[in-house]
């Protein structure tokens, strides 16, 4: 089956994680697999982006609705699929309509591949190859953390990690993370989980854990925090679709605009054509996603309410340079008799960045956190330090 956008339709048709698939009893006691309408919406949001699909329904006789699902593809092309959803005879008319609309959405989505893997009629193919679930590049430890955040098992997982291996959740080995996932998945309660054996460092043999403290004793670290004690709220994106969803979460949490900034920084008209990335971030490579995520983290870390979750992802050299520039600009402001407030320091950085702008494509630093080029930061620091020395000689 040929299409100009095999990546998009392969992602739409990818099998769902077992946690997203529900079970119910059908005719003659058969077990049937299904997904909810919200799971379908999540898949459409992740793959297409919330602004690139819409759904509308209209009455179809007295007992059904007819719906149209529209997908907006890169370049502005659209794909429309229609199907009907039946009323289930629920107690109220509103519930009956909602049920029919959900049924209608799922039926329309199946026409573009979403959920078709649940049927026993073979796997849909696009671009000449069977669609597969997008590769999950997260480590077992990161998958465990994301799953715990979703299911509310953060405190239990932290207790297991601390009591059995004496480490934080985000420092588990792959084997340890898989062990905790299986224990939590099978039992769901820390108090009844058998204590795993702990490995000796640098040895392949196993021994009983020295600390027999019951697993359900409280851990002296707030649940949902990483090894530094910082809250784990947003995770880290590993695909273009995940980057989009991650950025939307950050926008909602910090009440700011992030996605337009990403597109401007990496796909904007100010860039040379050979340096400009395709505007649709869903098509970005893992390396591009990582670079964009680091870019976002550099300015998110300055927002009120940021708890340090991304500090480990930022290049230490960049953080150190930014801190030195900020400190030097503050001292320079004091040397000229000004109170080193945030606004004053930013003005000093802006003023002095003009001296090196010509060497970096004319870019003037209006926001220190958006500079990802170490050479630019070093040049700016040198200018500020030189001006600071000159001010000492003058005053």
N, C-alpha and C positions, 0 to 999 in steps of 0.2 A: 504494500500500500504506500503510494508515494505522496509526499507533502513537502512544501518548502520549509516547514518548521518542525522537523522530526523531534528536536530536543524538547519543544514545548508539549507536543502531543504524547511523547514518550513519558514525560513527567506527569501529565494528566492521567495517563493510563497505568501508572506504576502501581503495583500491589500495595495495599495499606499495611501498616504495622498491625500485628495481632491485637494490640491494645485498643485499636480504633475499630475493630470488627466485632460486632455484636452477634449473639446467637438467639434464635427463637425456635419454637417447635412448630413445624408445619403440618401439612396433611399426613395422616398415617404415622404420626410421631417422628417424622423426619426432622433433623436438625438443620436449620437454614441459617446462612450467614448474611448479614446485612450491615450497612453503615447508615448513620443518621444524616439528616439534611445538613446539620451543622458541620459534620465531618466533610461533606461535599463542599460546603462553603469555604472551609479551611483550605482544602486542596486548591480550589479556584483562586483564593487569595494568595496562597504561597506560589503558585505557578504563574498566574496571569498578573497578579497585583490587583488590589481592590478596585482600582479605577478602570481596569481593562476588561471587566465583564459586568453584565447586568441581566436581570431576570424579571419578566413581567408575566402576569397571568390574567386571563379573562374567562368569564363564565362559558361553559360548553354544555348547553342543555341544563337540566335541573340537577343532575347528579355528578357533574364533573367540571373540572377547570382545564383550560388549555394554556400552556405556557410556552414562552420563547426565551431560550438562553442565548445571549449574544456574547461572543468573544471578540475582543479587539486585538488583532495581531500586530507585531512590529511593522511599521510602515502605514498603519491605519486601516489595513484590510479587516473585514469582519467575517465571522462565521456565525450563522444562526441555526439553531436546532429547536424543533418544536415537538411536544408530546403532551399527553393528557394525564391528569391525575384524578382518581375517583374519590368521592366522598365516602367515609367509612361508617356513617350512621352514628356519629358520636352524640352525646347528650345535648350539647348546645350547637347552634349554627356556627358560632365563631370558631369553636374547636374543630368542627367538621371542615370548615373552610381552610383553617391552618393545616390540618392533616392532608387535605387534598393538594394544597400548595406545596407542601414538603414532598409529597409523592411525585408531584409534577416536576419539581426541580431535580430530584434524583433520576427520574426517567430521562429528562433532557440531558443531564450530565453524562449519563451512560452513553449517549449518542456521540460524545466526544472522547469516550474512553474511560471516564471516571467511574470506578467501581466495576468495570466489566470483568476484571480478574476474579470476581467473586462467583461468576457463573462457570459452569463446567463445559463451556463451548469453545475452549481454546483461548489463547492469549492474543489480543489485538497486536498488529504489527504496523509500524510506521517506518518509512525510510528504508525498507528492505530488511529490517531486523526486528526481532521480538522486543517489545518494550520491557524494560526492567526498572526496578525501583532505583532511583538515583543513588549513586554510591554514597554511603554514609562514611565520611572521612573522620568522624569523631573517634577518639580513643574509647575503649571500654569504660574508662573512668569518667570521661565526659558524658558518655551516654547514660551512665548510672546517675550522675548528678542531675542531668536534664530530666530523667525519668522520676527521680525523687522529688524534684521541684514540682513536676506536674501532678504527681500522685500524693504529695504531702508526707513523704517518708524521710525527709531530710534529717530529722532528729534521730530517727531509728538508725539510719545509715551511719551518721556521725558516731553513735554509740558503738556500733559494731566495729568501725574503723579504729576508734580510740582504745576499746577494751581488748581487741584481739591482735592488733598490730601496732598499737601505740602511735598512730599517725593520724593526720587529718584526712578527710574524705577525698580532697583533690590531690592527694599524694599517694594514693593507692596504686599498686601494680595492676596490670591488666588482669592477672589471675585473681587477686584479692577483690577487684571490682566485680568480676563475674560471680564470685562466691557470694558477695553481699546481695547482688541482684537476685540470684537464685533463692537465697534464704528469705528475702523479703517477699519475693513473688510467690513462693510456696506457702509461707506461714502468715505473713502480714502483721505479726506482732513480735516485738523484740523480746518480750518476756519469755516466749515459748521457743525462741530460736536456739538450736544447739550451738555451742561455742565452737567455732572453727579452730583448727590447730594453727599455731603461728610458726612461720619459718625463721630459722636462725639466720642472721646476716652472713652472707658469703658462703652458705652451706646449702646443699641440696636436701639434706635430711630434714625431718620435721620433729617437733617436740611439743609437749603440752604447753600452752601459754602459762607463764609464771603467775599472772594475776588472775585468780579465779573469781574476781568480783562479778556479781550477776550483771548481765547485759542491760537490765532495765534501770540501773542506777543512773542518775542524771549526769550529763556531761557538762563540764564547766566551760562551755562555749555556746553561744546562742545558736539555735537551729538555723539551717540555711546559710551558714557562713563558710568562707574558705579558710585555708590554713593561716591567713593573716587576720582572721576574725572579721573579714569584710563580707557584707551580705552578697549572696549570689542571687541576682534578680533577673539578669538578662542573658546569661550564657555568652556564646561567641559564634558568629555565623561561619558556615563552611561551604555555602553555595550562594549563587546569586539570588535565588528565591528567599533563602534564609536571611541574607543581608537585608533584603527589602523588609521582611517581617520584623527583623531585629531593629531596624531603624525606626519603623513605625512605633514599636514599643518605647524606644527612647524618646521619640517625639511626644508621645502621650505622657511619659513620666516627667520629662523636664520642660514641657510646654514650649517647645522650640521647633524650628524647621531644620530637618537634617537631610532628607532625601534630595531636595533641590541643591543643597550645598555639595553633596556627593557628586551629583550629575554635573554641576558647574566645575568642580575641581578636576574631574577626570574625563568629562565629555564636552566641556564648554568650548565656545567658539574662540576663546583666547588662546587655545592650544594649537600647536601645529597639527595639520591633518594626520601626520604619521604618529603623533603622540596621543591623538584623541581616541578614547575608547568608544565602543558602540554604546549608545545612550541607554539601551535596555539592559539594566544590570543583571537581569535573569540569565543573560547569555555570557556573563563574565566568567573567566577561568578562576580556579581556586586561588591562584596567586594574586589575581586582581581583587578578588573578594577580601583576601587577607590585607592587602595594601589599603583598601578603602576602609576596612574596619579599624585598622590602626589610625588612619586619618581621623575617623569619627571619634575614637577614644581620646585623641590628643586634645580635642576641645571640650568633649563631654566632661573630662576630669576637672574642668574649672567651674562647672555649674553648681549652684547651691543644692545640697542634698546628695551630691556624688559621694559614694562611700569607699572608693578605692578599688572597686572590683576589677577594673581593667589595668591596674598599675603593672601587673606582671606581663601584660601584652605589649606595653610600650617600650621601645628601645631605650635602655638606661641612658645612653649617651644623649638622646634628645631631651629627656627629662632633666638631666643634669645641666645641659646647656640652657634650657628655658629657665631653670631656677637661678642660674648664675646671671643671666641677662636681667631677670626681674630684680635680683638683689642689687646689681650694679646700677640699674636705672633708678632704683629707690635711693641709693646713696648719692647719685648725681643730682636728683631732685633736692635732697637735703643740702647738698653743697651750694645750691643756688637759693637756699632759704625757703624752699617750698615744703609743705607737709606731704610726705610720700604716700598719698592715698592711691587707690587703684586707678582712678581716673588720671591723676598726675603722672603716674608711672607709665601708663599706656600712652600718654601724650609724648613723653620722653622717647619711648621706643619708636613711636611713629615718626617723630622728628628726625631721629638719628638713622632710622632705616632708609631714609631717602639718600643717604650718602653711599649706600652699597646697592641701591636698587638697580642701577645701570648694569651691574655685573650679574644680575639674576632676573633678566627679562623685564626689567622695569617694575618688578613687583615691590610695592611698598607694604610693609608689615602693619596692617590694621588690626590684626588679631594674632598674637604670638602663637597661639595653640594650633593655628592652621599651617604653620611652616613645618614641613617634613623633610627639608633638605638640610642635613647637618652643616654643610659648607656655608649655607646662607646664615644659619644661626651663629656659627663661629665668626663669620665676618662682622655680623652685627655686634657680637660681644666685644670684638676687638675695637670697634669704633666707640662703643660706650665706655670701655675701660680707658681708651686714649683721651676721651673728653673728660673723664673723671680725673685723670692725672693732670690734665691741663687746668681743671678747675681748682685743684689743690695748689698748683703753682700760682694761680691768680689770686686766690683768696687766702 
